[in-house]
Amino acid sequence: MANVFLSDAWFDASQKITESFGKIDLPEKLVGFILNLTVTGAPGGDKAIHFTEGRFGNGHHKNANTLLTLPYELCYKALLCNDTKEAMKGFLTRKIRVKGNMTEMLTLASIKSEGDLEALRVKVCEMTEPVTG
C-alpha cells in the first residue's frame, strides 16, 4: 500500500521498514549527520522534518546546525528518490534555501547511496505514493 510522502502513515511505515533492516553501515560522512528541513506545500501545510544518518524523522532536530527550506515535490525527488540533478537545479534556481552551515548541504550532495542504505531508500520509495507536480 502506498503512503502519502511525509504523512503520519508514511513516517510509521518508514520507521517499520528501517527497523526491519537493523543496523546499517553508513558512509562515514553520514555518521552524526543531522539536517533540518522545512518542506513547503506538503499536503496539510508546511512540514518540519529532519534527515539524520540517512533517515527522515518528524519535526526539527534540536542538534541540527542547518535548515533547508524546499518545496514538497523537490524534497521527494531530491532526497527520497536521490535525484541529484533535481537537487542541483533546485539549489541553482533558489528553490532550496539554506540557513546555517552551507557545507552540510554540500556533504549531503556528495554522499553516494549504496549497499544497505540504498536498499532501505528503495524500500521506502516503493511504499511511497509518487509525488507529481
SVG drawing of the C-alpha trace seen along z (x, -y; Angstrom):
<svg xmlns="http://www.w3.org/2000/svg" viewBox="-4 -32 38 39">
<polyline fill="none" stroke="black" stroke-width="0.4" points="0.0,0.0 1.4,-3.4 1.6,-6.1 1.5,-9.9 5.0,-11.2 5.6,-12.8 2.2,-11.9 1.9,-10.3 1.2,-6.9 4.3,-7.4 6.5,-8.1 5.1,-5.0 5.7,-2.7 9.1,-4.2 10.1,-3.5 8.9,0.1 11.0,0.6 14.0,-1.0 13.7,1.2 13.4,4.3 16.9,3.5 18.5,3.4 22.0,1.8 23.1,0.3 26.7,-0.5 26.6,-4.2 29.0,-6.1 31.4,-8.0 30.0,-11.3 26.5,-10.3 27.6,-9.3 26.3,-12.0 24.8,-14.0 21.7,-16.0 19.8,-18.3 16.6,-20.1 14.1,-20.7 11.0,-22.8 9.0,-21.3 6.7,-23.8 3.4,-22.9 3.1,-19.5 -0.4,-18.0 -1.8,-19.6 0.6,-22.5 4.3,-23.1 6.1,-20.3 9.1,-20.4 11.2,-17.3 14.8,-16.2 17.2,-14.0 19.5,-12.1 22.0,-9.5 20.2,-8.6 16.7,-8.6 13.8,-11.0 12.2,-12.0 9.2,-14.1 9.9,-17.5 13.1,-19.6 16.0,-18.1 17.4,-20.2 21.1,-19.4 20.9,-20.4 23.1,-23.3 21.5,-23.7 18.0,-24.3 16.9,-23.7 13.6,-25.1 12.3,-23.5 9.1,-22.6 7.4,-19.2 7.9,-17.8 11.6,-18.8 12.1,-17.1 10.5,-13.9 12.6,-13.9 15.9,-15.1 16.1,-13.4 13.8,-10.4 14.4,-9.5 18.0,-10.6 17.7,-12.7 20.9,-14.8 20.0,-16.7 16.8,-17.9 18.6,-18.8 21.2,-20.9 18.6,-22.5 16.6,-23.4 19.6,-24.9 20.6,-26.9 17.1,-28.3 16.9,-29.1 14.0,-26.7 16.3,-25.3 17.1,-27.9 19.9,-27.2 20.2,-28.7 23.2,-27.8 26.2,-25.7 26.3,-25.5 28.9,-22.8 26.3,-20.3 24.3,-20.7 27.4,-20.0 28.1,-17.0 24.7,-15.6 25.1,-16.1 28.4,-14.2 27.1,-11.1 26.6,-8.1 23.7,-5.9 24.8,-2.2 24.5,1.1 22.0,1.4 21.4,-2.3 20.4,-2.2 18.2,0.9 16.5,-0.9 15.9,-4.0 14.4,-1.8 12.1,0.0 10.9,-3.4 10.4,-4.7 8.4,-1.6 5.9,-2.2 5.6,-5.9 2.9,-7.3 4.7,-9.1 4.7,-12.9 4.0,-14.6 3.6,-18.3"/>
</svg>
